[in-house]
Amino acid sequence: MAPGLDFSDWGAKETRKGTPVVVKMENPNYSVVEIEDPDAAFRPVEKSRGKNAKQVTWVLLLKAHRAVGCVAWIATLFWALLGTIKKRLIFRHDVDMASEKLGKGKLLFTVIKAFLVTSLTILAFEIIAYFNGWHYFQNPSLHIPRTSEIQGLFHLVYVTWLWFRADYIAPLIQALSKFCVALFLIQSADRMVLCLGCFWIKYKKIKPRIEGNPFKSNDVEGSGYDYPMVLVQIPMCNEREVYEQSISAVCQLDWPKDRLLIQVLDDSDDESIQCLIKAEVATSNQRGINIIYRHRLIRTGYKAGNLKSAMSCEYVQAYEFVAIFDADFQPNPDFLKQTVPHFKDNPELGLVQARWTFVNKDENLLTRLQNINLCFHFEVEQQVNSVFLNFFGFNGTAGVWRIRALEESGGWLERTTVEDMDIAVRAHLNGWKFIFLNDVKVLCEVPESYEAYRKQQHRWHSGPMHLFRLCLPAIITSKIAIWKKANLILLFFLLRKLILPFYSFTLFCIILPLTMFVPEAELPVWVICYVPVFMSFLNILPAPKSFPFIVPYLLFENTMSVTKFNAMVSGLFKLGSSYEWVVTKKAGRSSESDLLAAAERESKTTNQLQIQRGASESELTELNRLKAAPVPVKRVNKIYRKELTLAFLLLTASVRSLLSAQGVHFYFLLFQGVTFLLVGLDLIGEQMS
């Protein structure tokens, strides 16, 4: 029988329990205490009781102190920003103007300057009209005064501008804004589909798995067919900061020594760096590592030419797979045992790609924002495309290729600066499949300065458009399925490489500020606020610890659209800068485990180096001198003219939005303008605790 439940007393008032007791003391020094409840003496005292005026005063003073401290912090930050602007922009202390090589970006800079001058002129008209009481722009129907209402020549000019604006300028801006909003929604839908695919993968726990034990447990020497021949390549060019830790990490790969060969492909033009790399290779060779050093006298084709030259060696024919690591990548010892087994019993597999993880992701605000982007790229874009399409763009490093797939796809070509994407597209057209391993991570660096990041992003966005021009005929005439062709052309190239930077720059950096001066074409709030914030929320999901940076991330991505748009145009129309390769500057940062391993390794080999190599004391002294860190050069900040001009354009538009009482538009334009200002003054990469 179910127990009876009585709910009748739930809504009644609390009844007193026990018998009231009154205790009276004859001693007048004691007060009378009345106990109404046996448990009353043990109940916690309410915080609202017992507070006197002095306590309330102290609480208010404490809160006022905190508020004043917050205001003082904001004022200090603002004053520091003004001081930096004065130092870098007016007095030009320790700054240098970013150069525009080969005319790159000059046309875009001229267009932005023209928009800025026009906006300032219109703003002056609007302010004068506002103080004269001509508030026609606040009327949604835009009432144009009749001839009898004209108050003078200036009023006539202003009214003529209103008429011209409403009849000719507004329709053009509205048409362009609708087109960009449509592209924005299409790209947002693509991003949502990718996120749903990632959620499905997480829910179903879908990931590539190794069936059984791919290697014989009793084969200690590794001399069986279970251990294929693997070639490891480390292409580098003037990588003084990172060459040692990269070579050291690759030499610790857990693989039979007679089945492994390491190629250090050095394209350095600095002889001191060449000597250091040679010495490091010699040291590893004397420890029994099968490693060789290669240096090209004629550096053509950049990284693609370096890899192509290395693959032309006769001894490469004896190897079945090739693993590639850039100079700042440090694979774990079990990297090959986690990647190579996926090729077994899978003859159609051409590439196994590992994920990147970053040793300096918390170095400053710039590295934090890069980490958000790259986490989404790996965990969402590449993982979803790997599971559902068996295709994604090769990242150029931390991957293992089947050498036969490279050879059948035409090998490394020097025609673009994105040789990794080029070989991936050609391999996909030849029917090869790719696998992405989200659980296998390789340590590396992200650029810590805005200058290095800007150059990297220019190469990453100009190269794909250049490649698209070259690959389009091959894609159309290939024998792959039609839906794969559509995916390559519409999604892989057009939507994610062309449309994204186009609408981001045009919509948020050009159209939005212009609509402040042409209110007839005003953008709705959901376009500039709700949808971008939601998409930023989706982008930041793979890096949940970065949620406090969601607003800076949104603003910085809009700021980077200038560089990406400029790069996209240069690649699409084959301008001079589309084939410009600049090696990304590294800081040479290592994790704590790497530093301990390096110290232990150095202590063990210091004494035997002189014996094994027969080096004289003078030679060792010279080598130590070369290894010594170079004299640090004082950092010179750059001034980026396009970003600064856009900052003033957006801040001008924010002032205009105040006249129309558009709160959301004002705050967005203000914060976006400040972000452009920070980037233009090269402050985005400053150290941050």
BAVEX-52036 format. One record per residue (C-alpha): x, y, z; residue in one letter. Coordinates in steps of 0.02 Angstrom, whole numbers, padded with zeros to 5 digits, always signed. Layout:
XYZa/...
//
This chain:
+00000+00000+00000m/+00068+00169-00049a/+00106+00289+00093p/-00019+00429+00117g/+00036+00604+00076l/-00046+00755+00153d/-00018+00919+00060f/-00146+01019+00156s/-00020+01107+00267d/+00100+01161+00128w/+00018+01329+00100g/-00020+01363+00284a/+00082+01478+00392k/+00220+01406+00498e/+00149+01352+00667t/+00244+01367+00827r/+00307+01209+00910k/+00332+01183+01094g/+00270+01279+01246t/+00323+01461+01269p/+00434+01484+01422v/+00466+01649+01509v/+00622+01663+01616v/+00635+01810+01737k/+00793+01856+01828m/+00794+01957+01987e/+00965+02027+01945n/+00932+02188+01849p/+01096+02169+01755n/+01017+02036+01646y/+00881+02063+01517s/+00724+01959+01497v/+00735+01821+01367v/+00580+01739+01293e/+00604+01571+01209i/+00459+01527+01096e/+00535+01375+01011d/+00660+01246+01073p/+00758+01264+00909d/+00751+01452+00902a/+00913+01474+00995a/+01006+01369+00866f/+00941+01453+00708r/+01062+01561+00608p/+01043+01746+00637v/+00970+01838+00488e/+01095+01950+00401k/+00971+02091+00389s/+00962+02102+00580r/+01095+02177+00687g/+01159+02299+00556k/+01185+02471+00621n/+01219+02632+00526a/+01407+02612+00544k/+01407+02441+00461q/+01299+02503+00318v/+01418+02649+00294t/+01568+02533+00284w/+01480+02423+00155v/+01438+02574+00049l/+01616+02638+00063l/+01682+02468+00009l/+01570+02464-00144k/+01615+02643-00185a/+01800+02597-00172h/+01777+02453-00294r/+01681+02564-00415a/+01815+02699-00406v/+01949+02567-00435g/+01859+02503-00589c/+01838+02679-00657v/+02020+02717-00620a/+02074+02558-00711w/+01971+02606-00864i/+02039+02783-00858a/+02217+02718-00845t/+02189+02602-00992l/+02114+02743-01094f/+02256+02861-01047w/+02385+02729-01095a/+02298+02706-01262l/+02302+02894-01294l/+02486+02898-01246g/+02523+02756-01366t/+02428+02844-01506i/+02525+03003-01472k/+02691+02910-01467k/+02667+02800-01620r/+02553+02901-01732l/+02607+03080-01699i/+02789+03074-01643f/+02828+02908-01733r/+02935+02839-01591h/+02999+02661-01629d/+02875+02638-01771v/+02888+02603-01955d/+02757+02619-02091m/+02705+02450-02160a/+02763+02442-02340s/+02651+02396-02486e/+02759+02291-02599k/+02725+02283-02785l/+02577+02400-02770g/+02489+02279-02655k/+02341+02356-02569g/+02369+02532-02637k/+02206+02533-02735l/+02109+02469-02585l/+02192+02599-02474f/+02144+02737-02596t/+01962+02679-02598v/+01956+02675-02407i/+02031+02850-02398k/+01900+02913-02520a/+01762+02839-02410f/+01839+02921-02257l/+01849+03094-02336v/+01671+03078-02400t/+01609+03023-02229s/+01694+03168-02140l/+01617+03291-02264t/+01443+03219-02242i/+01464+03215-02053l/+01504+03402-02054a/+01345+03435-02155f/+01242+03328-02036e/+01309+03414-01879i/+01273+03587-01949i/+01100+03532-02003a/+01068+03456-01832y/+01107+03617-01740f/+01000+03714-01866n/+00852+03603-01824g/+00843+03514-01993w/+00810+03341-01920h/+00749+03263-02081y/+00859+03109-02060f/+00762+03060-01902q/+00601+03045-02002n/+00582+02870-02076p/+00485+02939-02224s/+00624+03069-02255l/+00516+03221-02286h/+00599+03331-02417i/+00557+03516-02390p/+00467+03609-02527r/+00542+03758-02616t/+00448+03879-02506s/+00529+03803-02351e/+00709+03829-02409i/+00800+03943-02286q/+00956+03985-02383g/+01095+03921-02497l/+01166+03798-02372f/+00993+03733-02336h/+00967+03711-02523l/+01130+03612-02539v/+01080+03503-02392y/+00906+03470-02461v/+00981+03428-02631t/+01095+03303-02545w/+00946+03222-02458l/+00854+03205-02624w/+01006+03133-02715f/+01041+03016-02569r/+00864+02947-02563a/+00842+02924-02751d/+01014+02866-02810y/+01133+02814-02671i/+01014+02720-02555a/+00952+02597-02688p/+01131+02549-02734l/+01181+02521-02553i/+01021+02424-02518q/+01052+02309-02666a/+01233+02276-02615l/+01186+02252-02433s/+01049+02126-02477k/+01174+02030-02584f/+01302+02027-02443c/+01170+01979-02313v/+01117+01834-02424a/+01298+01775-02435l/+01314+01799-02247f/+01163+01688-02214l/+01225+01554-02335i/+01394+01550-02251q/+01312+01546-02079s/+01205+01399-02134a/+01361+01308-02193d/+01442+01341-02025r/+01290+01274-01932m/+01287+01116-02039v/+01470+01086-01997l/+01433+01109-01811c/+01287+00987-01820l/+01400+00862-01906g/+01527+00883-01766c/+01392+00857-01634f/+01338+00699-01725w/+01517+00634-01725i/+01532+00668-01539k/+01364+00588-01503y/+01400+00430-01604k/+01583+00428-01551k/+01638+00412-01732i/+01825+00411-01759k/+01954+00311-01859p/+02009+00157-01764r/+02151+00035-01785i/+02086-00143-01799e/+02184-00269-01698g/+02370-00259-01665n/+02455-00195-01823p/+02630-00243-01762f/+02697-00406-01700k/+02726-00401-01512s/+02874-00523-01520n/+02960-00428-01659d/+03080-00328-01553v/+03197-00286-01696e/+03055-00224-01804g/+03114-00323-01956s/+02945-00384-02017g/+02821-00326-02145y/+02721-00248-02004d/+02844-00104-01997y/+02844-00016-02166p/+02983+00097-02224m/+02947+00277-02170v/+03033+00435-02229l/+03023+00590-02116v/+03054+00762-02192q/+03087+00925-02097i/+03087+01071-02220p/+03157+01232-02145m/+03226+01400-02195c/+03325+01512-02075n/+03239+01432-01925e/+03368+01476-01792r/+03241+01479-01651e/+03162+01308-01678v/+03277+01194-01778y/+03352+01108-01626e/+03191+01060-01537q/+03111+01001-01700s/+03256+00888-01748i/+03267+00823-01571s/+03082+00779-01564a/+03085+00689-01732v/+03240+00590-01681c/+03142+00521-01532q/+03007+00442-01641l/+02973+00263-01585d/+03006+00165-01744w/+03136+00034-01793p/+03294+00127-01842k/+03324+00022-01997d/+03147+00064-02059r/+03161+00252-02035l/+03255+00391-02123l/+03251+00575-02073i/+03286+00711-02201q/+03327+00885-02138v/+03290+00996-02289l/+03379+01158-02254d/+03347+01305-02370d/+03434+01432-02258s/+03537+01568-02340d/+03623+01612-02176d/+03786+01514-02162e/+03788+01522-01972s/+03617+01438-01964i/+03676+01308-02089q/+03823+01266-01977c/+03711+01248-01825l/+03590+01132-01914i/+03734+01027-01984k/+03806+01009-01810a/+03638+00956-01739e/+03616+00827-01877v/+03792+00761-01848a/+03759+00744-01662t/+03600+00646-01693s/+03688+00538-01822n/+03822+00490-01698q/+03687+00433-01577r/+03633+00303-01704g/+03492+00401-01786i/+03473+00375-01974n/+03470+00560-02020i/+03542+00659-02165i/+03563+00844-02204y/+03514+00919-02374r/+03543+01098-02431h/+03494+01172-02599r/+03609+01299-02677l/+03469+01371-02785i/+03312+01403-02685r/+03170+01396-02811t/+02990+01353-02779g/+03001+01388-02593y/+02939+01242-02487k/+02866+01148-02635a/+03033+01155-02726g/+03122+01095-02570n/+03008+00945-02549l/+03013+00906-02735k/+03202+00905-02734s/+03207+00788-02584a/+03084+00666-02661m/+03192+00652-02817s/+03329+00558-02723c/+03351+00378-02778e/+03344+00304-02603y/+03167+00373-02580v/+03103+00234-02693q/+03132+00109-02552a/+03008+00198-02437y/+02820+00178-02433e/+02765+00327-02327f/+02827+00502-02294v/+02790+00607-02139a/+02814+00795-02150i/+02846+00914-02005f/+02880+01100-02016d/+03025+01169-01916a/+02922+01219-01763d/+02828+01053-01746f/+02871+00929-01609q/+02785+00759-01630p/+02765+00638-01486n/+02872+00480-01493p/+02719+00372-01534d/+02664+00480-01681f/+02706+00353-01816l/+02627+00210-01719k/+02465+00310-01706q/+02458+00361-01889t/+02544+00233-02003v/+02435+00083-01949p/+02282+00167-02027h/+02357+00132-02199f/+02357-00056-02170k/+02220-00146-02267d/+02161+00022-02335n/+02240+00040-02508p/+02133+00191-02554e/+02198+00295-02408l/+02323+00426-02463g/+02341+00543-02313l/+02329+00534-02124v/+02325+00708-02046q/+02354+00744-01861a/+02291+00892-01762r/+02396+01039-01706w/+02410+01099-01527t/+02498+01259-01476f/+02631+01287-01345v/+02605+01476-01344n/+02417+01490-01359k/+02406+01592-01197d/+02551+01708-01236e/+02447+01862-01281n/+02276+01911-01346l/+02325+01877-01527l/+02377+01697-01491t/+02216+01667-01394r/+02111+01725-01541l/+02211+01618-01662q/+02183+01467-01551n/+01994+01492-01566i/+02002+01493-01756n/+02118+01345-01772l/+02023+01238-01644c/+01865+01262-01748f/+01962+01224-01908h/+02027+01058-01843f/+01889+00993-01731e/+01742+01047-01840v/+01792+01081-02020e/+01925+00948-02047q/+01847+00815-01937q/+01675+00831-02018v/+01746+00833-02195n/+01854+00682-02152s/+01709+00579-02084v/+01577+00622-02214f/+01680+00664-02370l/+01851+00583-02344n/+01926+00746-02406f/+01998+00905-02330f/+02143+01020-02364g/+02313+00953-02312f/+02388+01067-02179n/+02564+01054-02249g/+02635+00974-02092t/+02599+00844-01956a/+02534+00723-02087g/+02586+00557-02165v/+02569+00530-02353w/+02573+00369-02451r/+02715+00404-02573i/+02622+00318-02715r/+02478+00441-02691a/+02599+00587-02708l/+02677+00515-02865e/+02512+00472-02951e/+02445+00647-02913s/+02592+00733-02997g/+02705+00763-02847g/+02746+00932-02772w/+02717+01077-02891l/+02791+01251-02874e/+02648+01345-02955r/+02569+01417-02796t/+02615+01461-02616t/+02489+01333-02550v/+02575+01176-02611e/+02489+01076-02473d/+02314+01120-02535m/+02370+01093-02714d/+02427+00914-02687i/+02272+00877-02582a/+02153+00934-02720v/+02247+00836-02854r/+02251+00680-02745a/+02064+00697-02715h/+02034+00710-02902l/+02132+00548-02923n/+02018+00456-02801g/+02128+00452-02645w/+02045+00464-02473k/+02101+00560-02320f/+02084+00530-02133i/+02095+00661-01995f/+02145+00605-01820l/+02079+00728-01692n/+02156+00630-01548d/+02334+00634-01616v/+02407+00805-01576k/+02573+00883-01626v/+02645+01029-01530l/+02687+01188-01628c/+02679+01378-01621e/+02562+01514-01681v/+02628+01687-01730p/+02646+01803-01581e/+02657+01967-01677s/+02525+02044-01788y/+02652+02072-01927e/+02694+01885-01937a/+02511+01836-01924y/+02460+01960-02059r/+02589+01892-02181k/+02537+01713-02143q/+02353+01752-02171q/+02393+01841-02335h/+02479+01685-02400r/+02339+01571-02336w/+02204+01673-02425h/+02290+01725-02586s/+02358+01552-02624g/+02188+01463-02629p/+02116+01588-02752m/+02270+01571-02863h/+02252+01382-02851l/+02066+01393-02893f/+02107+01478-03058r/+02230+01339-03100l/+02127+01190-03039c/+01954+01238-03105l/+01976+01156-03278p/+02046+00997-03199a/+01901+00989-03075i/+01771+01008-03212i/+01849+00875-03324t/+01891+00752-03185s/+01804+00583-03169k/+01747+00604-02988i/+01562+00613-02943a/+01465+00772-02982i/+01426+00806-02799w/+01613+00798-02760k/+01646+00926-02897k/+01509+01036-02825a/+01585+01020-02652n/+01756+01071-02716l/+01697+01219-02819i/+01551+01288-02718l/+01599+01249-02538l/+01786+01217-02528f/+01841+01361-02640f/+01701+01486-02669l/+01606+01488-02505l/+01748+01464-02380r/+01891+01547-02473k/+01810+01685-02578l/+01637+01729-02512i/+01686+01734-02327l/+01817+01874-02340p/+01714+01966-02471f/+01553+01987-02373y/+01643+02009-02206s/+01743+02157-02270f/+01608+02232-02380t/+01464+02215-02256l/+01546+02263-02091f/+01686+02380-02147c/+01606+02474-02294i/+01416+02456-02302i/+01384+02471-02115l/+01473+02639-02090p/+01397+02705-02252l/+01221+02665-02194t/+01247+02785-02049m/+01255+02925-02178f/+01119+02847-02286v/+00986+02796-02158p/+00866+02739-02295e/+00980+02587-02318a/+01004+02549-02133e/+01051+02371-02088l/+00939+02279-01964p/+01007+02243-01791v/+01003+02054-01814w/+01129+02069-01957v/+01259+02168-01859i/+01229+02094-01686c/+01125+01937-01660y/+01183+01825-01802v/+01370+01871-01788p/+01368+01840-01600v/+01281+01673-01624f/+01406+01620-01758m/+01550+01675-01647s/+01474+01569-01510f/+01477+01418-01626l/+01657+01454-01677n/+01714+01461-01498i/+01631+01296-01444l/+01786+01188-01482p/+01887+01302-01365a/+01769+01325-01216p/+01903+01407-01108k/+01903+01552-01231s/+01723+01605-01200f/+01778+01767-01110p/+01856+01820-01276f/+01700+01800-01383i/+01677+01988-01410v/+01862+02023-01450p/+01857+01873-01567y/+01707+01941-01663l/+01785+02114-01679l/+01956+02048-01727f/+01887+01933-01862e/+01801+02083-01942n/+01965+02177-01931t/+02062+02037-02015m/+01937+02038-02159s/+02037+02184-02233v/+02194+02078-02251t/+02097+01925-02308k/+01996+02023-02436f/+02154+02104-02505n/+02240+01934-02516a/+02088+01853-02597m/+02083+01987-02733v/+02271+01974-02766s/+02259+01785-02785g/+02102+01787-02890l/+02170+01914-03015f/+02352+01852-03007k/+02426+02012-02940l/+02610+02022-02894g/+02586+01978-02711s/+02491+01816-02747s/+02657+01721-02764y/+02745+01798-02615e/+02813+01681-02482w/+02871+01750-02315v/+02929+01625-02183v/+02824+01646-02027t/+02933+01707-01884k/+02940+01591-01734k/+02983+01625-01554a/+03057+01453-01517g/+02949+01419-01364r/+02951+01246-01286s/+02843+01156-01161s/+02909+01113-00989e/+02937+00930-01036s/+03036+00984-01190d/+03149+01095-01085l/+03184+00954-00961l/+03220+00831-01100a/+03336+00954-01186a/+03433+00986-01024a/+03453+00800-00993e/+03506+00768-01172r/+03634+00908-01166e/+03711+00844-01004s/+03731+00669-01075k/+03808+00718-01241t/+03921+00863-01193t/+04067+00753-01141n/+04056+00630-01285q/+04038+00758-01424l/+04222+00805-01419q/+04277+00623-01417i/+04163+00559-01556q/+04184+00705-01673r/+04365+00734-01636g/+04329+00918-01625a/+04458+01037-01561s/+04423+01158-01420e/+04419+01304-01541s/+04289+01219-01651e/+04177+01186-01501l/+04198+01366-01446t/+04146+01427-01618e/+03994+01313-01617l/+03942+01375-01446n/+03962+01553-01508r/+03845+01517-01654l/+03721+01433-01538k/+03717+01583-01424a/+03560+01685-01444a/+03585+01833-01561p/+03586+02007-01489v/+03402+02054-01472p/+03351+02189-01592v/+03237+02323-01524k/+03061+02288-01583r/+02996+02415-01707v/+02808+02431-01714n/+02720+02445-01880k/+02589+02570-01932i/+02457+02490-02043y/+02375+02625-02147r/+02223+02531-02209k/+02175+02477-02034e/+02200+02652-01964l/+02098+02732-02103t/+01957+02609-02074l/+01966+02646-01888a/+01936+02830-01920f/+01797+02787-02043l/+01706+02678-01916l/+01730+02804-01775l/+01661+02941-01888t/+01510+02831-01925a/+01486+02801-01739s/+01476+02989-01709v/+01345+03001-01847r/+01244+02861-01766s/+01231+02966-01607l/+01132+03098-01704l/+01007+02963-01752s/+01000+02888-01576a/+01049+02714-01643q/+01118+02631-01487g/+01166+02459-01553v/+01245+02531-01710h/+01342+02658-01607f/+01419+02531-01489y/+01462+02410-01628f/+01544+02545-01734l/+01635+02615-01583l/+01707+02449-01526f/+01747+02396-01704q/+01834+02562-01735g/+01937+02545-01576v/+01987+02368-01629t/+02045+02433-01798f/+02141+02569-01706l/+02230+02442-01595l/+02275+02335-01745v/+02329+02485-01849g/+02447+02539-01709l/+02516+02362-01691d/+02449+02342-01513l/+02352+02180-01537i/+02507+02071-01507g/+02564+02155-01346e/+02598+02044-01196q/+02447+02001-01091m/+02447+01917-00923s/
//
